[in-house]
Amino acid sequence: MDIVKPVAPSGLELIFVYECPHCGQKNVLISPTSPRSVKCENCQNVFPILPVNERSVQYVKLMMGNGYSAVDLDYF
């Protein structure tokens, strides 16, 4: 039996939570950088969202080494 070593993150995505104005359900979106309408996962109503700044998302990814710098070094 082969022993598989732990794998480090190979990427990073930022999720943003948008509350449905109709039912209050929290809807998770991955870095929505353009204005659009989304359908609530709970009530199925559509509502418009405000986009996030793409430069801010890129900055966080850069500062986190695209996820690698978030690794818990005490784990090793």
N, C-alpha and C positions, 0 to 999 in steps of 0.2 A: 504494500500500500504506500503510495506516494504521500509525503507530507507537503501540504501546500502552505507556503509562507503568506503572512498577511500582505495585502495589496494596499498601496497608498492611493489617494485620490488622483484621478487623471484629468479632472476638470471640476469646475465650480459653476453652479447656477444660483441665481438669487430668486427667491420666490417672494411675491408680494400678495398680501391678503386684501381683498376687496369685499366689503360687506354689502350684501344685496339690499337696496333701498325698499324692496317690496316685503321681504320676509326676515331679513336680518342674518341670513346664512352667510358664513364666511367662505369666500371662493378664492382659491389659490391659483395665481398665474405666475408663470416664469417670465420675469423681466419684460413686461409689455411696454415696448418703446414707441409704440404708435397709438394714436387715439382710435378706439374702436368700441363696438358694443359686444358685450358678452352675455351668455345665457346662464342664469343661476342654476347651479347643480341641484338645488332643492326644489324651488317653485317653477323653474323653467321660464321665468320672465326674463326679458332682455333689458339690459341697462348699459349706459355709456360709462366708460372709465377714463380717468386721466392717466396719460402715459407717464412712465418714469424716465428720467434723464439717462440716455445711453452712456454719456461720459461718466456719470456716477457709477453705473454698473461696471464699466470697463475699469475704473479706478479701483473699486473693491476687488475685482478679479485680479488685477495686477498686484495690489498690496497683499493679497492672500496667496500669491504664487499659483493662481488658478486652482487653489484648493490644497496644494501641498504644504504650505506653511501652517495649515490648521491641524496637521497631524500631531497627536499627543506624543511627544518625544519620550515621555516617561514610560510609555508602553513597552518600548524596546528593552 
